Amino acid sequence: MDWKKMLRPSLPKILLFAALSAALIPIGQYDTGIRCIKAPCPAGADASLLSYLLFFRGSLVYFNYPVPNLVAGLAFSWIISAFIIHYLSGRK
C-alpha cells in the first residue's frame, strides 16, 4: 500500500472528509435547558456541527474547542476518509 498515494487529496476524499468532520468533531457547547442545584451539573452538552444543525434549535453557548483536539479530529477524519476511498476504489 502506497501511503503517499492513499493520503493524496482528491475530490471524493475531500467531500467525505467534510462530511465526517461535520458529523464527528464537536465544535461547541449548547445550552440543554437543564438547571440544577448541585454540582456536577449537566447543563451544557458538546455538539458537532451536524447534530447542532439537525436537532437543536436553541442558542450556542460558545464555539470553543481546544486546538490540539481539533487538529487530532481533523487528522482522524482525513485518515478515515482516505482509508474508505482507498478501500472502495480497490473493490472495483
N, CA, C and O atoms as a Tinker XYZ file with bonds, in Angstrom:
   368  protein
     1  N      0.842000   -1.169000    0.000000    73     2
     2  CA     0.000000    0.000000    0.000000    64     1     3
     3  C      0.892000    1.239000    0.000000    63     2     4     5
     4  O      1.760000    1.387000    0.861000    81     3
     5  N      0.675000    2.122000   -0.965000    73     3     6
     6  CA     1.436000    3.354000   -1.073000    64     5     7
     7  C      0.750000    4.439000   -0.243000    63     6     8     9
     8  O     -0.325000    4.919000   -0.604000    81     7
     9  N      1.383000    4.823000    0.877000    73     7    10
    10  CA     0.787000    5.790000    1.797000    64     9    11
    11  C      0.654000    7.172000    1.179000    63    10    12    13
    12  O     -0.343000    7.856000    1.406000    81    11
    13  N      1.649000    7.593000    0.396000    73    11    14
    14  CA     1.583000    8.918000   -0.210000    64    13    15
    15  C      0.417000    9.017000   -1.183000    63    14    16    17
    16  O     -0.287000   10.026000   -1.221000    81    15
    17  N      0.220000    7.968000   -1.966000    73    15    18
    18  CA    -0.884000    7.973000   -2.920000    64    17    19
    19  C     -2.231000    7.905000   -2.197000    63    18    20    21
    20  O     -3.194000    8.556000   -2.601000    81    19
    21  N     -2.286000    7.127000   -1.149000    73    19    22
    22  CA    -3.538000    6.981000   -0.422000    64    21    23
    23  C     -3.953000    8.270000    0.284000    63    22    24    25
    24  O     -5.141000    8.589000    0.334000    81    23
    25  N     -2.992000    9.013000    0.829000    73    23    26
    26  CA    -3.303000   10.232000    1.570000    64    25    27
    27  C     -3.372000   11.477000    0.696000    63    26    28    29
    28  O     -3.712000   12.552000    1.189000    81    27
    29  N     -3.055000   11.353000   -0.597000    73    27    30
    30  CA    -3.111000   12.495000   -1.504000    64    29    31
    31  C     -4.559000   12.964000   -1.672000    63    30    32    33
    32  O     -5.456000   12.134000   -1.820000    81    31
    33  N     -4.804000   14.291000   -1.652000    73    31    34
    34  CA    -6.173000   14.801000   -1.765000    64    33    35
    35  C     -6.815000   14.503000   -3.115000    63    34    36    37
    36  O     -6.154000   14.529000   -4.153000    81    35
    37  N     -8.089000   14.226000   -3.079000    73    35    38
    38  CA    -8.910000   14.077000   -4.277000    64    37    39
    39  C    -10.310000   14.557000   -3.904000    63    38    40    41
    40  O    -10.619000   14.713000   -2.723000    81    39
    41  N    -11.142000   14.788000   -4.890000    73    39    42
    42  CA   -12.477000   15.319000   -4.623000    64    41    43
    43  C    -13.316000   14.384000   -3.747000    63    42    44    45
    44  O    -13.942000   14.869000   -2.804000    81    43
    45  N    -13.365000   13.075000   -4.003000    73    43    46
    46  CA   -14.152000   12.203000   -3.113000    64    45    47
    47  C    -13.634000   12.205000   -1.672000    63    46    48    49
    48  O    -14.423000   12.172000   -0.728000    81    47
    49  N    -12.310000   12.245000   -1.503000    73    47    50
    50  CA   -11.756000   12.271000   -0.146000    64    49    51
    51  C    -12.117000   13.569000    0.565000    63    50    52    53
    52  O    -12.442000   13.559000    1.753000    81    51
    53  N    -12.062000   14.686000   -0.157000    73    51    54
    54  CA   -12.382000   15.978000    0.452000    64    53    55
    55  C    -13.857000   16.027000    0.844000    63    54    56    57
    56  O    -14.189000   16.530000    1.917000    81    55
    57  N    -14.737000   15.520000    0.001000    73    55    58
    58  CA   -16.162000   15.515000    0.324000    64    57    59
    59  C    -16.474000   14.614000    1.512000    63    58    60    61
    60  O    -17.244000   14.990000    2.395000    81    59
    61  N    -15.881000   13.432000    1.535000    73    59    62
    62  CA   -16.085000   12.520000    2.662000    64    61    63
    63  C    -15.471000   13.095000    3.935000    63    62    64    65
    64  O    -16.047000   12.958000    5.014000    81    63
    65  N    -14.321000   13.729000    3.824000    73    63    66
    66  CA   -13.669000   14.374000    4.965000    64    65    67
    67  C    -14.566000   15.463000    5.548000    63    66    68    69
    68  O    -14.711000   15.556000    6.767000    81    67
    69  N    -15.166000   16.283000    4.698000    73    67    70
    70  CA   -16.056000   17.350000    5.171000    64    69    71
    71  C    -17.276000   16.768000    5.882000    63    70    72    73
    72  O    -17.703000   17.285000    6.915000    81    71
    73  N    -17.834000   15.694000    5.328000    73    71    74
    74  CA   -18.998000   15.063000    5.952000    64    73    75
    75  C    -18.631000   14.439000    7.303000    63    74    76    77
    76  O    -19.366000   14.600000    8.277000    81    75
    77  N    -17.510000   13.735000    7.366000    73    75    78
    78  CA   -17.080000   13.128000    8.627000    64    77    79
    79  C    -16.752000   14.183000    9.675000    63    78    80    81
    80  O    -17.098000   14.026000   10.846000    81    79
    81  N    -16.090000   15.251000    9.260000    73    79    82
    82  CA   -15.746000   16.316000   10.200000    64    81    83
    83  C    -16.993000   16.981000   10.758000    63    82    84    85
    84  O    -17.069000   17.254000   11.956000    81    83
    85  N    -17.969000   17.245000    9.901000    73    83    86
    86  CA   -19.205000   17.880000   10.356000    64    85    87
    87  C    -19.990000   16.975000   11.295000    63    86    88    89
    88  O    -20.686000   17.455000   12.190000    81    87
    89  N    -19.879000   15.672000   11.091000    73    87    90
    90  CA   -20.654000   14.737000   11.898000    64    89    91
    91  C    -19.960000   14.331000   13.196000    63    90    92    93
    92  O    -20.634000   14.036000   14.183000    81    91
    93  N    -18.642000   14.309000   13.215000    73    91    94
    94  CA   -17.939000   13.708000   14.352000    64    93    95
    95  C    -17.219000   14.675000   15.281000    63    94    96    97
    96  O    -17.083000   14.385000   16.470000    81    95
    97  N    -16.760000   15.798000   14.785000    73    95    98
    98  CA   -15.930000   16.681000   15.602000    64    97    99
    99  C    -16.807000   17.662000   16.373000    63    98   100   101
   100  O    -17.506000   18.472000   15.764000    81    99
   101  N    -16.782000   17.601000   17.707000    73    99   102
   102  CA   -17.552000   18.576000   18.474000    64   101   103
   103  C    -16.917000   19.959000   18.349000    63   102   104   105
   104  O    -15.713000   20.121000   18.551000    81   103
   105  N    -17.736000   20.949000   18.015000    73   103   106
   106  CA   -17.198000   22.289000   17.786000    64   105   107
   107  C    -17.644000   23.296000   18.820000    63   106   108   109
   108  O    -17.061000   24.377000   18.907000    81   107
   109  N    -18.638000   22.986000   19.591000    73   107   110
   110  CA   -19.121000   23.958000   20.553000    64   109   111
   111  C    -19.977000   23.315000   21.610000    63   110   112   113
   112  O    -20.185000   22.102000   21.626000    81   111
   113  N    -20.467000   24.154000   22.488000    73   111   114
   114  CA   -21.318000   23.671000   23.560000    64   113   115
   115  C    -22.618000   24.456000   23.521000    63   114   116   117
   116  O    -22.610000   25.677000   23.368000    81   115
   117  N    -23.715000   23.764000   23.658000    73   115   118
   118  CA   -25.005000   24.434000   23.633000    64   117   119
   119  C    -25.720000   24.218000   24.958000    63   118   120   121
   120  O    -25.390000   23.307000   25.718000    81   119
   121  N    -26.689000   25.055000   25.218000    73   119   122
   122  CA   -27.456000   25.012000   26.451000    64   121   123
   123  C    -28.565000   23.976000   26.305000    63   122   124   125
   124  O    -29.357000   24.037000   25.365000    81   123
   125  N    -28.621000   23.028000   27.233000    73   123   126
   126  CA   -29.640000   21.985000   27.172000    64   125   127
   127  C    -30.934000   22.397000   27.852000    63   126   128   129
   128  O    -31.953000   21.721000   27.705000    81   127
   129  N    -30.907000   23.485000   28.587000    73   127   130
   130  CA   -32.096000   23.930000   29.300000    64   129   131
   131  C    -32.235000   23.305000   30.676000    63   130   132   133
   132  O    -33.182000   23.605000   31.403000    81   131
   133  N    -31.299000   22.439000   31.039000    73   131   134
   134  CA   -31.333000   21.795000   32.350000    64   133   135
   135  C    -30.744000   22.746000   33.373000    63   134   136   137
   136  O    -29.660000   23.289000   33.160000    81   135
   137  N    -31.428000   22.951000   34.460000    73   135   138
   138  CA   -30.926000   23.767000   35.561000    64   137   139
   139  C    -30.829000   22.873000   36.788000    63   138   140   141
   140  O    -31.734000   22.084000   37.062000    81   139
   141  N    -29.737000   22.998000   37.520000    73   139   142
   142  CA   -29.556000   22.128000   38.681000    64   141   143
   143  C    -29.016000   22.928000   39.856000    63   142   144   145
   144  O    -28.547000   24.056000   39.705000    81   143
   145  N    -29.096000   22.321000   41.011000    73   143   146
   146  CA   -28.688000   22.982000   42.242000    64   145   147
   147  C    -27.309000   22.527000   42.685000    63   146   148   149
   148  O    -26.539000   23.330000   43.211000    81   147
   149  N    -26.983000   21.271000   42.488000    73   147   150
   150  CA   -25.688000   20.768000   42.952000    64   149   151
   151  C    -24.786000   20.416000   41.777000    63   150   152   153
   152  O    -25.258000   20.194000   40.662000    81   151
   153  N    -23.503000   20.368000   42.035000    73   151   154
   154  CA   -22.508000   20.037000   41.011000    64   153   155
   155  C    -22.267000   18.540000   41.033000    63   154   156   157
   156  O    -22.468000   17.941000   42.090000    81   155
   157  N    -21.863000   17.902000   39.987000    73   155   158
   158  CA   -21.680000   18.423000   38.637000    64   157   159
   159  C    -23.028000   18.569000   37.935000    63   158   160   161
   160  O    -23.925000   17.741000   38.091000    81   159
   161  N    -23.140000   19.614000   37.182000    73   159   162
   162  CA   -24.394000   19.936000   36.520000    64   161   163
   163  C    -24.283000   19.661000   35.022000    63   162   164   165
   164  O    -23.389000   20.200000   34.369000    81   163
   165  N    -25.159000   18.846000   34.470000    73   163   166
   166  CA   -25.104000   18.558000   33.035000    64   165   167
   167  C    -25.831000   19.625000   32.203000    63   166   168   169
   168  O    -26.610000   19.291000   31.310000    81   167
   169  N    -25.579000   20.889000   32.494000    73   167   170
   170  CA   -26.311000   21.971000   31.830000    64   169   171
   171  C    -25.841000   22.206000   30.404000    63   170   172   173
   172  O    -26.601000   22.741000   29.597000    81   171
   173  N    -24.638000   21.831000   30.073000    73   171   174
   174  CA   -24.136000   22.041000   28.721000    64   173   175
   175  C    -23.807000   20.721000   28.063000    63   174   176   177
   176  O    -23.487000   19.742000   28.736000    81   175
   177  N    -23.886000   20.699000   26.757000    73   175   178
   178  CA   -23.566000   19.482000   26.018000    64   177   179
   179  C    -22.751000   19.849000   24.790000    63   178   180   181
   180  O    -23.039000   20.839000   24.118000    81   179
   181  N    -21.731000   19.045000   24.498000    73   179   182
   182  CA   -20.932000   19.266000   23.300000    64   181   183
   183  C    -21.702000   18.769000   22.091000    63   182   184   185
   184  O    -22.455000   17.798000   22.163000    81   183
   185  N    -21.495000   19.463000   20.976000    73   183   186
   186  CA   -22.217000   19.073000   19.773000    64   185   187
   187  C    -21.349000   19.290000   18.547000    63   186   188   189
   188  O    -20.560000   20.232000   18.477000    81   187
   189  N    -21.512000   18.404000   17.591000    73   187   190
   190  CA   -20.861000   18.611000   16.310000    64   189   191
   191  C    -21.739000   19.547000   15.480000    63   190   192   193
   192  O    -22.884000   19.823000   15.837000    81   191
   193  N    -21.193000   20.019000   14.389000    73   191   194
   194  CA   -21.930000   20.939000   13.534000    64   193   195
   195  C    -23.198000   20.278000   12.990000    63   194   196   197
   196  O    -24.257000   20.905000   12.959000    81   195
   197  N    -23.098000   19.036000   12.569000    73   195   198
   198  CA   -24.247000   18.337000   12.004000    64   197   199
   199  C    -25.345000   18.129000   13.041000    63   198   200   201
   200  O    -26.519000   18.359000   12.750000    81   199
   201  N    -24.981000   17.698000   14.241000    73   199   202
   202  CA   -26.006000   17.475000   15.263000    64   201   203
   203  C    -26.647000   18.788000   15.686000    63   202   204   205
   204  O    -27.843000   18.825000   15.978000    81   203
   205  N    -25.875000   19.861000   15.723000    73   203   206
   206  CA   -26.456000   21.157000   16.067000    64   205   207
   207  C    -27.441000   21.613000   14.998000    63   206   208   209
   208  O    -28.528000   22.086000   15.329000    81   207
   209  N    -27.086000   21.482000   13.732000    73   207   210
   210  CA   -27.961000   21.938000   12.655000    64   209   211
   211  C    -29.212000   21.080000   12.515000    63   210   212   213
   212  O    -30.273000   21.594000   12.159000    81   211
   213  N    -29.107000   19.784000   12.787000    73   211   214
   214  CA   -30.251000   18.896000   12.605000    64   213   215
   215  C    -31.202000   18.846000   13.793000    63   214   216   217
   216  O    -32.417000   18.788000   13.606000    81   215
   217  N    -30.672000   18.866000   15.003000    73   215   218
   218  CA   -31.501000   18.548000   16.156000    64   217   219
   219  C    -31.728000   19.686000   17.137000    63   218   220   221
   220  O    -32.682000   19.627000   17.913000    81   219
   221  N    -30.916000   20.690000   17.135000    73   219   222
   222  CA   -31.005000   21.693000   18.189000    64   221   223
   223  C    -31.462000   23.018000   17.614000    63   222   224   225
   224  O    -30.926000   23.480000   16.607000    81   223
   225  N    -32.435000   23.624000   18.237000    73   223   226
   226  CA   -32.948000   24.900000   17.771000    64   225   227
   227  C    -32.819000   25.978000   18.847000    63   226   228   229
   228  O    -33.619000   26.913000   18.889000    81   227
   229  N    -31.835000   25.854000   19.697000    73   227   230
   230  CA   -31.615000   26.837000   20.750000    64   229   231
   231  C    -30.421000   27.702000   20.431000    63   230   232   233
   232  O    -30.103000   27.941000   19.266000    81   231
   233  N    -29.771000   28.162000   21.458000    73   231   234
   234  CA   -28.614000   29.021000   21.244000    64   233   235
   235  C    -27.337000   28.316000   21.682000    63   234   236   237
   236  O    -27.310000   27.588000   22.675000    81   235
   237  N    -26.296000   28.553000   20.920000    73   235   238
   238  CA   -24.997000   28.031000   21.313000    64   237   239
   239  C    -24.431000   28.889000   22.431000    63   238   240   241
   240  O    -24.545000   30.114000   22.412000    81   239
   241  N    -23.829000   28.234000   23.392000    73   239   242
   242  CA   -23.185000   28.974000   24.462000    64   241   243
   243  C    -21.869000   29.542000   23.944000    63   242   244   245
   244  O    -21.585000   30.723000   24.144000    81   243
   245  N    -21.076000   28.726000   23.290000    73   243   246
   246  CA   -19.828000   29.202000   22.708000    64   245   247
   247  C    -19.284000   28.190000   21.715000    63   246   248   249
   248  O    -19.577000   26.997000   21.786000    81   247
   249  N    -18.496000   28.695000   20.800000    73   247   250
   250  CA   -17.720000   27.846000   19.889000    64   249   251
   251  C    -16.301000   27.835000   20.439000    63   250   252   253
   252  O    -15.489000   28.697000   20.101000    81   251
   253  N    -16.015000   26.885000   21.263000    73   251   254
   254  CA   -14.691000   26.812000   21.860000    64   253   255
   255  C    -14.291000   25.353000   21.922000    63   254   256   257
   256  O    -14.926000   24.548000   22.603000    81   255
   257  N    -13.250000   25.029000   21.217000    73   255   258
   258  CA   -12.756000   23.667000   21.222000    64   257   259
   259  C    -11.237000   23.738000   21.236000    63   258   260   261
   260  O    -10.655000   24.488000   20.452000    81   259
   261  N    -10.587000   22.986000   22.094000    73   259   262
   262  CA    -9.125000   23.051000   22.165000    64   261   263
   263  C     -8.477000   22.720000   20.822000    63   262   264   265
   264  O     -8.858000   21.755000   20.159000    81   263
   265  N     -7.511000   23.519000   20.435000    73   263   266
   266  CA    -6.866000   23.376000   19.125000    64   265   267
   267  C     -6.218000   22.004000   18.937000    63   266   268   269
   268  O     -6.380000   21.427000   17.861000    81   267
   269  N     -5.498000   21.445000   19.907000    73   267   270
   270  CA    -4.920000   20.107000   19.690000    64   269   271
   271  C     -5.998000   19.039000   19.428000    63   270   272   273
   272  O     -5.806000   18.148000   18.601000    81   271
   273  N     -7.120000   19.139000   20.133000    73   271   274
   274  CA    -8.203000   18.175000   19.897000    64   273   275
   275  C     -8.813000   18.375000   18.520000    63   274   276   277
   276  O     -9.159000   17.400000   17.853000    81   275
   277  N     -8.950000   19.615000   18.085000    73   275   278
   278  CA    -9.493000   19.895000   16.763000    64   277   279
   279  C     -8.574000   19.360000   15.667000    63   278   280   281
   280  O     -9.040000   18.757000   14.700000    81   279
   281  N     -7.285000   19.581000   15.818000    73   279   282
   282  CA    -6.314000   19.087000   14.832000    64   281   283
   283  C     -6.323000   17.560000   14.798000    63   282   284   285
   284  O     -6.274000   16.960000   13.725000    81   283
   285  N     -6.386000   16.939000   15.964000    73   283   286
   286  CA    -6.440000   15.470000   16.016000    64   285   287
   287  C     -7.724000   14.956000   15.370000    63   286   288   289
   288  O     -7.689000   13.958000   14.651000    81   287
   289  N     -8.845000   15.610000   15.610000    73   287   290
   290  CA   -10.101000   15.205000   14.990000    64   289   291
   291  C    -10.077000   15.362000   13.478000    63   290   292   293
   292  O    -10.585000   14.505000   12.756000    81   291
   293  N     -9.491000   16.451000   12.994000    73   291   294
   294  CA    -9.381000   16.655000   11.553000    64   293   295
   295  C     -8.459000   15.608000   10.920000    63   294   296   297
   296  O     -8.763000   15.079000    9.851000    81   295
   297  N     -7.347000   15.315000   11.572000    73   295   298
   298  CA    -6.423000   14.297000   11.059000    64   297   299
   299  C     -7.093000   12.921000   11.043000    63   298   300   301
   300  O     -6.959000   12.169000   10.077000    81   299
   301  N     -7.806000   12.603000   12.107000    73   299   302
   302  CA    -8.519000   11.325000   12.171000    64   301   303
   303  C     -9.557000   11.234000   11.056000    63   302   304   305
   304  O     -9.677000   10.196000   10.406000    81   303
   305  N    -10.302000   12.304000   10.833000    73   303   306
   306  CA   -11.311000   12.302000    9.768000    64   305   307
   307  C    -10.676000   12.132000    8.400000    63   306   308   309
   308  O    -11.218000   11.432000    7.546000    81   307
   309  N     -9.515000   12.775000    8.182000    73   307   310
   310  CA    -8.844000   12.647000    6.881000    64   309   311
   311  C     -8.342000   11.223000    6.654000    63   310   312   313
   312  O     -8.493000   10.676000    5.562000    81   311
   313  N     -7.750000   10.628000    7.677000    73   311   314
   314  CA    -7.224000    9.267000    7.542000    64   313   315
   315  C     -8.364000    8.271000    7.310000    63   314   316   317
   316  O     -8.243000    7.372000    6.478000    81   315
   317  N     -9.456000    8.427000    8.032000    73   315   318
   318  CA   -10.605000    7.535000    7.843000    64   317   319
   319  C    -11.180000    7.693000    6.439000    63   318   320   321
   320  O    -11.503000    6.697000    5.792000    81   319
   321  N    -11.315000    8.933000    5.956000    73   319   322
   322  CA   -11.841000    9.135000    4.604000    64   321   323
   323  C    -10.884000    8.567000    3.555000    63   322   324   325
   324  O    -11.333000    8.015000    2.551000    81   323
   325  N     -9.580000    8.694000    3.771000    73   323   326
   326  CA    -8.603000    8.123000    2.832000    64   325   327
   327  C     -8.697000    6.606000    2.799000    63   326   328   329
   328  O     -8.641000    6.008000    1.724000    81   327
   329  N     -8.841000    5.967000    3.970000    73   327   330
   330  CA    -8.988000    4.514000    4.012000    64   329   331
   331  C    -10.273000    4.062000    3.321000    63   330   332   333
   332  O    -10.270000    3.075000    2.585000    81   331
   333  N    -11.361000    4.773000    3.554000    73   331   334
   334  CA   -12.637000    4.388000    2.931000    64   333   335
   335  C    -12.558000    4.495000    1.422000    63   334   336   337
   336  O    -12.960000    3.571000    0.716000    81   335
   337  N    -12.044000    5.614000    0.912000    73   335   338
   338  CA   -11.933000    5.800000   -0.545000    64   337   339
   339  C    -10.956000    4.796000   -1.142000    63   338   340   341
   340  O    -11.205000    4.255000   -2.219000    81   339
   341  N     -9.853000    4.543000   -0.458000    73   339   342
   342  CA    -8.876000    3.556000   -0.931000    64   341   343
   343  C     -9.506000    2.165000   -0.988000    63   342   344   345
   344  O     -9.310000    1.432000   -1.957000    81   343
   345  N    -10.247000    1.810000    0.029000    73   343   346
   346  CA   -10.889000    0.502000    0.069000    64   345   347
   347  C    -11.936000    0.376000   -1.028000    63   346   348   349
   348  O    -12.008000   -0.652000   -1.702000    81   347
   349  N    -12.750000    1.414000   -1.213000    73   347   350
   350  CA   -13.796000    1.358000   -2.230000    64   349   351
   351  C    -13.226000    1.368000   -3.646000    63   350   352   353
   352  O    -13.785000    0.739000   -4.544000    81   351
   353  N    -12.122000    2.077000   -3.848000    73   351   354
   354  CA   -11.535000    2.099000   -5.198000    64   353   355
   355  C    -10.850000    0.773000   -5.522000    63   354   356   357
   356  O    -10.733000    0.411000   -6.692000    81   355
   357  N    -10.401000    0.053000   -4.514000    73   355   358
   358  CA    -9.780000   -1.256000   -4.739000    64   357   359
   359  C    -10.769000   -2.351000   -5.004000    63   358   360   361
   360  O    -10.376000   -3.413000   -5.485000    81   359
   361  N    -12.029000   -2.150000   -4.717000    73   359   362
   362  CA   -13.061000   -3.173000   -4.914000    64   361   363
   363  C    -13.660000   -3.141000   -6.306000    63   362   364   365
   364  O    -14.427000   -4.036000   -6.661000    81   363
   365  N    -13.333000   -2.138000   -7.102000    73   363   366
   366  CA   -13.898000   -2.033000   -8.462000    64   365   367
   367  C    -13.259000   -3.016000   -9.402000    63   366   368
   368  O    -13.613000   -3.063000  -10.580000    81   367
